């Protein structure tokens, strides 16, 4: 489980760094004056935390949904396996009686 948490945090860190780098490159390549660029950087720096807050919430919701789905699938497969084992035992006992 700890390994999975590490992968999740690395993914989130990669997303954050990618978005920040992309925003910075876009701003630096835009033909604007120093003051305009500073204002854009200020606005972007204020918007990024809000955007990532929503993104983090969506990732958490997705993770929760997938976890619930996997638990349901696991339970269903466990029931199927249990039935298959019971049927195999019955078939084995029937074979021994013959």
URQUIPE-V487101 format. One line per field, one symbol per residue. phi: phi as a letter, one per 20 degrees, with the letter a starting at -180 (. if undefined). A space follows every 50 residues. Layout:
phi: ???
This chain:
phi: .fffffffffffffffffffffffffffefecfgfffffffffffeeggf ffffffffffffffffffffffffffffffffffffffffffffffff
